Structures are given as structure tokens and as C-alpha cells.
Amino acid sequence: MRDLIVLLMVFGSIPIIIYRPYFGIIMWSWIGYMSPHRLTYGFAYAFPFGLVIAIVTIVATILCPDRFEKRKIPWTPAIVILALFVIWMSITTQFAFEPKLAHVEWIRVLKIQLAIFLTLYLINTKDRLNQLVWIIVLSIGFYGVKGGLFAIATGGNYRVWGPDDTFISGNNELAIALVLIIPLVRYLQLQTHNKWIRRGLFGFMGLCTAAVIASYSRGAFISLVPCFFMMIFLSKHRKAIFFVVAIGAIGAYSVLPQHWFERMDSIGDYQEDASMQGRYDAWYLATWVATDHPLTGGGYRMFTFKTYEKYNKEMTIARDAHSIYFEVLGEHGFIGLILYLLLNLFGFLTGGKIKKLVGDRKDLLWAKDLAIMLQIAMICWAIGGAFKGMAYWDLPYHYIAIMVIAESIIKKQLDSEQKAEKEVKGKRSGIKGYKRAKLV
């Protein structure tokens, strides 16, 4: 039954995508972030739904012009750097330590980046942007609600995991994903005037938080704390939110089992923690490889037994990078790391530009709220990503794209208003000139 439902939803969306190509991005995001086919048990589990939607979206984009808005990729500094980063990763793939593994990963990354650039091209209005935000939040948040209910029912005694065979299948990956959508839940809460939707989103946020805590992910917990502090500090209702968060924290403290606290306490015992020592081994390896190959690094998937042995490190487990920064450094060298850091920096600074453009305009306040919440999410990603190798995951790139799209929409509206104002002034001056001429 689940297989049939997913099949009908995906293929039923094709006519809509043909008529409105941007809807392909919505469906693509749903499939990419929620992976509904991974919740099935039959033929749909391994069916390439993402590929089907991608092909239809690309064909529709080529054949169907936008009837409402002119399509154009906003080539801001962040997007230029993103393009350069993609090109550079393609170059380093040619020098990879593990060519076959690297080629497979390279293809996967290119598919992800194709979705990002199509998002920049097709999502060009506020309504479309909000639809994208909603689908991202609901897709990932589905596992937050499911995990939160499970955590409450079991008293946090068992770990919460993500869907199999996805980017967020692990407890750490799912927890980081949930931390990143919490600020966007708050953004959606700020945009709705319906009290029931606001209350529902508040409960949604609470269950996602419970799932993060019950994931036992130390990296996600470290990023969750500043996430809430920033949202409280930047909120107009900070006292009420602080009170609710404090009550929730006290409640969690009173019901969580002892082994949860032992897990979190191990953050300080990094010298005796085998997991952290394994991370250090991977980080040292990435540094050594980048030092030997400063331009190209070791290419995708270079964290193998062969690479560890080459650098005289005996390992029983070939550990992955366990850090977005060391992952990029080891696989794409210092140039790759510089481009990656610049990409995230310029993406973050775009939020400041949006806030400056909006100023005190109440009709554009949505963009300011979105920019602030995205900046909070990006800070959380900078913290949580330091402990997990997810440098090529879609969501952070999508956040940068959303930020750039919001800036583009605001600029377009302001330019249109300025143009209209000039035309009005021109007509007025023309009328005055005509009256003077008539009097003469």
C-alpha cells in the first residue's frame, strides 16, 4: 500500500511539473529530504523516483517558459564561489587516490548541485520560496515528530535514528538535520496568523527537540544549545520563549536516563573517548594528505585503509572524516577548503544584506525573519558540522540558495518600486512643463 501511495504521488505530480516546472523542485526536495520510498517494503524502496522527477523538471524547464516571472540565476558572490567550488571538486576528482570510488561520489555531488542551481533558477517568488521552506521543514521534521514521540514514550532510553539508506540515516546525521530545521520552524511560525498553526508548529518544534536530545548525538546537542539561545535573544517575545525552553529543559533533565548524561559528560573526556580519538586520527590524516597534496588533496572517498597505511597509521576501522572542514581539506586540498569556507561566509553575509535592504519595511519583514533564522541555522551547521562528515549534503547548500533567492526577490521588488516612482515623477514633471508652456 505504501509503495502505491508513493508511486501515485510522484507520478501524479508530473502534469503539475510540466505546467509549473518550479514544482519539480518541491517534489525533488520532498523525495531528497524525506525519502518516502525508504518507508516502503516493496518495489518502491529502490525505485529511482528522484531521477524521474529530475528528468521531468529539466525537460519542463527547457520547454515551458515561466508565465509569471523571468527566470535568471542570481549570480551573487556566494553563487559564483559555489560554481567555482563545484568546478574545483571536478578537477580534484581527476587526481583522486581512489578513482572508482571518487567518480561515484562525484556523480552524486553533481546531482545535488544540479538541484541547487535549478532551485536558484526556478524559485523566484516569495510564494514559491515559502513552499520550498515548508516542504523542507515537513520532510525532515516528519522524522523529528516520529522520533520525538518515540523518545517521550520510551523516556529517552533508546536512540532515535533516521531512515535507512539516506544522508540522515544515522542518529548523528538526523539530529544535526533536525537542529538545522528548528530555526525555519520558527520562521514559519512568525509568518502565520492562524493561532492553531502557530501552536502546531510550536509542538512540532518541541518534538524535534526531543528527538535531537534522544539521538544521543553530542555534536548535535552542542549546536542545539546555541540555536535556542540565539532564537531567544533575537525574539520579540524572549521572556515567554525562555520560560517555555526552561520548563522543557527541567522536564528533560528529570526524565532522561543516567546513560544519556554519561554520554554527554564524555564530551569533556575527549582524551579517553575512543570515538573522539578516532576523529582525531581522521583529522590528522586529512591534514597530512593536504600537506602532501596542497592543491588537489586526495579526492573523494580518500579515507580508506590504503590511505591510512600510506601515512603509517594502523587502523582496525577506516574512519571517515567526521568533520565537514577536514573532509573538504583532505579530499580537495587547501584551495577546496578556502572555497568552501568563503561559500559559507558569503552565504551568511547575504543575510546582513537582506536585513539592510528591508530596513523598517513591514511588508518585507518576512525576508528579514527568514535571513535571521537561516543565519542561526548556518551557525549551528558550522558548529555541528565540525563533528560530522556531511560536507556535500544538500541542506546547507539549499539554505545558501534560499538566502540568495530571498535577496534577489527583495532587490527585484525594490527596483520595481523605484522604477515606478521615477515614472510617476517623470509624468508629473511632464504635466507641469506642459502647463507652463500653455501659460506662455
C-alpha positions as CSV (number, residue, x, y, z in Angstrom):
1,M,0.0,0.0,0.0
2,R,2.8,2.4,0.9
3,D,4.5,1.7,-2.4
4,L,1.4,2.5,-4.3
5,I,0.8,5.8,-2.4
6,V,4.4,7.0,-3.1
7,L,4.1,5.9,-6.8
8,L,0.8,7.8,-7.2
9,M,2.1,10.9,-5.5
10,V,5.3,11.1,-7.6
11,F,3.7,10.3,-11.0
12,G,0.6,12.3,-10.2
13,S,2.9,15.4,-9.8
14,I,4.3,15.1,-13.3
15,P,1.4,17.0,-15.0
16,I,1.8,19.8,-12.5
17,I,5.6,19.9,-13.0
18,I,5.1,20.1,-16.8
19,Y,2.8,23.1,-16.3
20,R,4.7,24.6,-13.4
21,P,8.4,23.5,-13.6
22,Y,9.2,25.0,-10.2
23,F,7.0,22.4,-8.6
24,G,9.7,19.9,-9.7
25,I,12.0,21.4,-7.1
26,I,9.3,21.0,-4.4
27,M,8.9,17.3,-5.3
28,W,12.6,16.8,-5.7
29,S,13.2,18.3,-2.2
30,W,10.4,16.1,-0.7
31,I,12.0,12.9,-2.2
32,G,15.5,14.0,-1.3
33,Y,14.9,15.1,2.4
34,M,12.0,12.8,3.4
35,S,12.9,9.8,1.2
36,P,9.3,8.5,1.4
37,H,10.3,5.5,-0.7
38,R,12.6,4.3,2.1
39,L,9.5,3.9,4.3
40,T,8.1,1.2,1.9
41,Y,8.9,-2.5,1.7
42,G,8.3,-3.4,-1.9
43,F,9.4,-2.2,-5.4
44,A,9.2,1.5,-4.4
45,Y,12.1,1.1,-1.9
46,A,14.8,1.2,-4.6
47,F,12.9,2.9,-7.4
48,P,14.7,6.0,-8.8
49,F,11.9,8.5,-8.1
50,G,14.4,11.3,-7.8
51,L,15.7,10.6,-11.2
52,V,12.2,10.6,-12.7
53,I,11.4,14.0,-11.1
54,A,14.8,15.4,-12.2
55,I,14.3,14.4,-15.8
56,V,10.7,15.8,-15.9
57,T,11.8,19.0,-14.2
58,I,14.7,19.6,-16.6
59,V,12.6,18.9,-19.7
60,A,9.8,21.1,-18.4
61,T,12.2,23.9,-17.6
62,I,13.6,23.8,-21.2
63,L,10.2,23.5,-22.9
64,C,7.9,25.6,-20.7
65,P,8.6,29.4,-20.2
66,D,7.7,31.0,-16.9
67,R,4.4,32.8,-17.4
68,F,4.8,35.0,-14.3
69,E,8.4,35.7,-13.6
70,K,11.6,36.0,-15.7
71,R,14.0,33.1,-14.9
72,K,17.5,34.0,-14.0
73,I,20.1,32.6,-11.7
74,P,21.1,35.4,-9.3
75,W,24.9,35.4,-9.7
76,T,25.8,36.8,-6.3
77,P,29.4,36.3,-4.9
78,A,28.1,33.3,-2.9
79,I,26.8,31.6,-6.0
80,V,29.9,32.4,-8.1
81,I,32.0,30.8,-5.3
82,L,29.6,27.8,-5.3
83,A,30.2,27.3,-9.1
84,L,33.9,27.6,-8.6
85,F,33.8,25.0,-5.8
86,V,31.9,22.6,-8.0
87,I,34.4,23.0,-10.8
88,W,37.3,22.6,-8.3
89,M,35.8,19.4,-6.9
90,S,35.5,18.1,-10.5
91,I,39.2,18.9,-11.1
92,T,40.4,17.2,-7.9
93,T,38.4,14.1,-8.8
94,Q,40.8,13.5,-11.7
95,F,43.7,13.1,-9.2
96,A,41.8,11.0,-6.6
97,F,43.5,8.3,-4.6
98,E,40.5,6.0,-5.3
99,P,39.4,6.9,-8.8
100,K,36.4,4.5,-9.0
101,L,35.0,5.5,-5.6
102,A,35.7,9.1,-6.3
103,H,33.8,9.0,-9.6
104,V,30.7,7.6,-7.9
105,E,30.8,10.3,-5.3
106,W,31.5,13.0,-7.9
107,I,28.3,12.0,-9.8
108,R,26.3,12.1,-6.6
109,V,27.6,15.5,-5.7
110,L,26.9,16.8,-9.2
111,K,23.3,15.7,-9.0
112,I,22.9,17.5,-5.7
113,Q,24.4,20.7,-7.1
114,L,22.2,20.5,-10.2
115,A,19.2,20.6,-7.8
116,I,20.7,23.6,-6.1
117,F,21.2,25.5,-9.3
118,L,17.8,24.6,-10.6
119,T,16.4,25.9,-7.3
120,L,18.1,29.2,-8.0
121,Y,16.7,29.3,-11.5
122,L,13.1,28.2,-10.8
123,I,12.3,29.5,-7.4
124,N,11.9,33.2,-8.0
125,T,8.9,34.4,-5.9
126,K,8.0,34.7,-2.3
127,D,5.2,32.1,-2.5
128,R,7.5,29.6,-4.2
129,L,10.2,30.2,-1.7
130,N,7.8,29.6,1.2
131,Q,6.6,26.4,-0.4
132,L,10.2,25.2,-0.5
133,V,10.8,26.1,3.1
134,W,7.6,24.3,4.1
135,I,8.5,21.1,2.3
136,I,12.0,21.0,3.7
137,V,10.7,21.5,7.2
138,L,7.9,18.9,6.9
139,S,10.1,16.4,5.1
140,I,12.9,16.3,7.7
141,G,10.5,17.2,10.6
142,F,8.5,14.1,9.9
143,Y,11.3,12.1,11.5
144,G,11.6,14.7,14.3
145,V,7.9,14.2,15.2
146,K,8.2,10.5,14.9
147,G,11.4,10.4,16.9
148,G,10.1,12.9,19.5
149,L,7.0,10.8,20.2
150,F,9.2,7.7,20.4
151,A,11.6,9.5,22.8
152,I,8.7,10.6,25.1
153,A,7.1,7.1,25.0
154,T,10.4,5.4,26.0
155,G,11.7,8.1,28.4
156,G,14.7,8.7,26.2
157,N,16.1,5.3,26.9
158,Y,16.7,4.4,23.2
159,R,18.4,6.3,20.4
160,V,16.4,7.9,17.6
161,W,17.6,7.0,14.1
162,G,16.9,8.3,10.6
163,P,15.6,6.5,7.6
164,D,17.8,3.7,6.1
165,D,20.0,4.4,3.1
166,T,19.7,8.2,3.2
167,F,22.0,11.1,4.2
168,I,20.3,11.2,7.6
169,S,20.2,7.5,8.4
170,G,22.5,7.8,11.4
171,N,21.5,9.2,14.8
172,N,24.1,12.0,14.5
173,E,23.1,12.9,10.9
174,L,19.4,13.0,11.8
175,A,20.0,15.1,14.9
176,I,22.0,17.7,13.0
177,A,19.3,17.9,10.3
178,L,16.6,18.5,13.0
179,V,18.7,21.2,14.6
180,L,19.0,22.9,11.3
181,I,15.3,23.0,10.6
182,I,14.3,24.2,14.1
183,P,15.0,27.9,13.1
184,L,13.0,27.5,10.0
185,V,10.1,26.2,12.0
186,R,10.3,29.4,14.0
187,Y,10.3,31.4,10.7
188,L,7.1,29.7,9.6
189,Q,5.6,30.3,13.0
190,L,6.3,34.1,12.6
191,Q,4.7,34.2,9.1
192,T,1.3,32.6,10.0
193,H,-1.6,34.5,11.6
194,N,-3.5,31.3,12.4
195,K,-3.2,30.6,16.1
196,W,-3.7,26.8,15.6
197,I,-1.0,26.6,13.0
198,R,1.3,28.6,15.3
199,R,0.6,26.2,18.2
200,G,1.0,23.2,16.0
201,L,4.4,24.5,14.9
202,F,5.4,25.1,18.5
203,G,4.6,21.4,19.3
204,F,6.4,20.4,16.1
205,M,9.5,22.3,17.3
206,G,9.2,20.6,20.7
207,L,9.1,17.1,19.3
208,C,12.0,17.8,17.0
209,T,14.0,19.0,20.0
210,A,13.1,15.8,22.0
211,A,14.3,13.7,19.0
212,V,17.6,15.6,18.9
213,I,18.1,15.0,22.6
214,A,17.1,11.3,22.4
215,S,19.5,10.8,19.5
216,Y,22.4,10.9,22.0
217,S,24.4,12.9,19.4
218,R,26.9,15.1,21.3
219,G,27.7,17.2,18.2
220,A,24.0,18.0,17.6
221,F,23.5,18.8,21.3
222,I,26.4,21.2,21.3
223,S,24.8,23.0,18.3
224,L,21.2,22.8,19.8
225,V,22.0,24.9,22.8
226,P,23.3,28.0,20.9
227,C,20.4,27.5,18.5
228,F,17.8,28.2,21.2
229,F,19.9,30.9,22.9
230,M,20.1,32.8,19.6
231,M,16.4,32.4,18.9
232,I,15.6,33.6,22.4
233,F,17.9,36.6,22.1
234,L,16.6,37.7,18.7
235,S,12.9,37.1,19.6
236,K,10.5,39.9,20.5
237,H,8.9,37.5,23.0
238,R,12.1,36.3,24.5
239,K,10.8,36.1,28.1
240,A,7.9,33.8,27.1
241,I,10.2,31.6,24.9
242,F,12.9,31.5,27.6
243,F,10.3,30.4,30.1
244,V,9.0,27.6,27.8
245,V,12.5,26.4,27.0
246,A,13.5,26.5,30.7
247,I,10.4,24.4,31.6
248,G,11.3,21.9,28.8
249,A,14.9,21.7,29.9
250,I,13.8,21.0,33.5
251,G,11.4,18.4,32.3
252,A,14.0,16.7,30.1
253,Y,16.5,16.8,33.0
254,S,14.1,15.0,35.3
255,V,13.2,12.1,32.9
256,L,16.3,11.4,30.9
257,P,18.1,8.2,31.9
258,Q,21.6,8.2,33.5
259,H,23.3,6.8,30.5
260,W,22.2,9.9,28.5
261,F,24.1,12.1,31.0
262,E,27.1,9.8,30.9
263,R,27.1,10.2,27.1
264,M,27.0,14.0,27.2
265,D,29.6,14.0,30.0
266,S,32.0,12.2,27.7
267,I,32.3,15.4,25.7
268,G,34.8,16.6,28.3
269,D,36.7,13.3,28.5
270,Y,37.8,13.5,24.9
271,Q,41.3,12.1,25.7
272,E,39.7,8.8,26.9
273,D,36.9,8.7,24.4
274,A,37.5,6.2,21.6
275,S,35.1,8.0,19.3
276,M,36.9,11.3,19.6
277,Q,40.3,9.6,19.2
278,G,39.1,8.1,16.0
279,R,38.0,11.6,14.8
280,Y,41.5,12.9,15.6
281,D,43.0,10.1,13.6
282,A,40.8,11.1,10.6
283,W,41.6,14.8,11.1
284,Y,45.4,14.2,11.2
285,L,45.1,12.1,8.1
286,A,43.2,14.8,6.3
287,T,45.9,17.3,7.3
288,W,48.8,15.1,6.2
289,V,47.2,14.4,2.8
290,A,46.5,18.1,2.3
291,T,50.1,18.9,3.3
292,D,51.4,16.4,0.7
293,H,48.9,17.4,-2.0
294,P,48.0,21.0,-1.1
295,L,46.3,21.8,-4.4
296,T,44.1,18.7,-5.1
297,G,44.0,16.7,-1.8
298,G,43.2,13.0,-2.1
299,G,39.9,13.3,-3.9
300,Y,36.5,12.0,-2.9
301,R,36.4,8.9,-0.7
302,M,40.1,9.0,0.2
303,F,39.6,8.0,3.8
304,T,40.4,4.3,3.2
305,F,42.7,1.7,4.7
306,K,45.1,2.2,1.8
307,T,45.4,5.9,2.7
308,Y,45.8,5.3,6.4
309,E,48.5,2.7,5.7
310,K,50.3,5.0,3.3
311,Y,50.6,7.5,6.2
312,N,51.8,4.8,8.6
313,K,48.7,4.7,10.7
314,E,47.4,1.2,11.7
315,M,43.7,1.2,11.9
316,T,41.1,-1.5,12.6
317,I,38.5,0.8,11.1
318,A,39.0,3.2,8.2
319,R,37.2,6.2,9.8
320,D,35.5,8.8,7.7
321,A,36.4,12.5,8.1
322,H,33.9,13.2,10.9
323,S,34.1,16.9,10.1
324,I,32.9,19.0,7.1
325,Y,36.1,21.1,7.3
326,F,38.6,18.2,7.4
327,E,36.6,16.3,4.8
328,V,36.9,19.1,2.3
329,L,40.6,19.7,3.3
330,G,41.6,16.1,2.9
331,E,39.6,15.5,-0.3
332,H,40.1,18.8,-2.2
333,G,43.2,20.4,-0.6
334,F,43.6,23.9,0.7
335,I,42.0,25.6,-2.3
336,G,38.9,23.5,-1.8
337,L,38.7,24.3,1.9
338,I,39.2,28.1,1.2
339,L,36.4,28.0,-1.4
340,Y,34.1,26.0,1.0
341,L,34.7,28.5,3.8
342,L,34.2,31.5,1.5
343,L,31.0,30.0,0.2
344,N,29.6,29.7,3.7
345,L,30.9,33.1,4.7
346,F,29.3,34.9,1.8
347,G,26.1,32.9,2.2
348,F,26.0,34.1,5.8
349,L,26.8,37.7,4.9
350,T,23.9,37.7,2.4
351,G,21.6,37.7,5.5
352,G,23.1,41.0,6.5
353,K,22.4,42.5,3.1
354,I,18.8,41.4,3.3
355,K,18.3,43.0,6.7
356,K,19.9,46.2,5.4
357,L,17.6,46.2,2.3
358,V,14.5,45.5,4.3
359,G,15.2,48.2,6.9
360,D,11.9,49.1,8.7
361,R,9.6,47.9,5.9
362,K,6.9,45.8,7.5
363,D,5.8,44.4,4.1
364,L,9.3,42.9,3.7
365,L,9.7,41.7,7.2
366,W,9.3,38.1,6.1
367,A,12.7,38.3,4.3
368,K,14.3,39.7,7.4
369,D,12.9,36.9,9.6
370,L,14.0,34.3,7.1
371,A,17.5,35.8,6.9
372,I,17.9,35.8,10.7
373,M,16.7,32.2,11.1
374,L,18.9,31.0,8.2
375,Q,21.9,32.7,9.8
376,I,21.1,30.9,13.1
377,A,20.9,27.6,11.2
378,M,24.2,28.3,9.4
379,I,25.9,29.0,12.7
380,C,24.5,25.7,14.1
381,W,25.8,23.9,10.9
382,A,29.3,25.5,11.4
383,I,29.3,24.0,15.0
384,G,27.6,20.7,14.4
385,G,29.2,20.0,11.1
386,A,32.6,20.2,12.8
387,F,32.0,16.8,14.2
388,K,30.4,15.0,11.2
389,G,31.5,14.4,7.6
390,M,28.5,15.8,5.7
391,A,30.2,18.4,3.6
392,Y,28.2,17.5,0.4
393,W,24.8,17.2,2.0
394,D,22.0,19.1,0.2
395,L,20.5,21.1,3.0
396,P,23.3,23.7,3.8
397,Y,23.7,24.5,0.1
398,H,19.9,24.8,-0.2
399,Y,20.0,27.3,2.7
400,I,22.5,29.4,0.9
401,A,20.4,29.3,-2.2
402,I,17.3,30.3,-0.2
403,M,19.2,33.2,1.3
404,V,20.3,34.4,-2.2
405,I,16.8,33.9,-3.7
406,A,15.3,36.0,-0.9
407,E,17.8,38.8,-1.5
408,S,17.0,38.6,-5.3
409,I,13.3,38.8,-4.7
410,I,13.7,41.8,-2.4
411,K,16.0,43.6,-4.8
412,K,13.6,43.0,-7.7
413,Q,10.7,44.4,-5.7
414,L,12.7,47.5,-4.6
415,D,14.0,48.1,-8.1
416,S,10.4,47.8,-9.5
417,E,9.2,50.4,-6.9
418,Q,12.0,52.8,-7.7
419,K,11.3,52.4,-11.4
420,A,7.5,53.1,-10.9
421,E,8.4,56.1,-8.7
422,K,10.6,57.6,-11.4
423,E,7.9,57.1,-14.0
424,V,5.4,58.9,-11.8
425,K,7.8,61.7,-11.2
426,G,8.5,61.9,-14.9
427,K,4.8,62.1,-15.7
428,R,4.3,64.9,-13.1
429,S,7.2,66.9,-14.4
430,G,5.9,66.4,-17.9
431,I,2.4,67.7,-16.9
432,K,4.0,70.7,-15.1
433,G,6.1,71.5,-18.2
434,Y,3.0,71.3,-20.4
435,K,1.1,73.7,-18.1
436,R,4.0,76.2,-18.1
437,A,4.2,76.0,-21.9
438,K,0.4,76.6,-22.2
439,L,0.6,79.6,-19.9
440,V,3.4,81.1,-22.0
